């Protein structure tokens, strides 16, 4: 049987980049929406900060939910890679 060509380190790094990217995407989209309505600079920066915090919560909730419905094989592989 052919094994995975992705090393556990690469998989970890990709997971971290995905989490950071998803969080920043939500945060920056909040800032872009505030720019579209001609908000002040302070409001735009606060929208980015609050959006980023909400993005972090969404990322945590989404990944927690995904882990609960993953097939057993993926959970076993994750435990083996630790």
N, C-alpha and C positions, 0 to 999 in steps of 0.2 A: 504494500500500500504506500502511496506517495504521501509524505508528510508536508506540513506547512512550510512555505518558503519564507515566512515572516518570523523573525526571531522574537522572543518575548520582550526584549528591550525595544525593538521597533514597534511592537504592538502597544506597549505602554506609552511610548512617546506619541504615537498616533492618537491614542485615547486622550492624552492630556491636551494635545493640539485641538482635537475635536471639541473638548469641553470649553477650552478658552475661546475658540472661534465662535461657538454657538452663543456663549455668554456675551461676547463683544458684539455679535450680530444683533442681538436683542437690544443692547445698550445703545449702539450707534443708530439703530432704527428709531429709537425714541428721540434721539437728538435730531435726526433728519425730519421727523414729523414736527418737532417744535420749530425748526427752521422754516418749514413750509408755511407756518402760521405767523411768521414774522415775530417770533418771541425775542426777548432780550437775551443778551449773552449769558447773564446769570441764570436765567430760566433754562436756556439750552444746556448749559453745563450741568445744572441740577437734574434735568431730564435724562441726560446721559448717565449720570451717577445712579439715579433711581432705576433706570432701565437696565443698567449693568447688574445691579443687585437683584432685580426681578429675573434677569437672565440666569444668574447663578442659581436661584431657587428653582427655576424651570428646568435647568440642566440637571440639578440634583434629583428633582422629582421624576423627570423622564427616565434617567438612567436607573433609578431605584425601581421604577415600574417595569422597565424592560428586563431587568435581572429576575424579577419574579415570574416572568412568563417564558424565559429562555428554555430551550430543550436541555435535558440533563447533560448531554455531551459537551455543550459550551460551558456549563458550570463546572464540570469535571476538569476540562482543559484549563479553566481559569485557576482552579485550586492547584493543579499540577504545576502551573507556571509560577506560582508564588514561591 
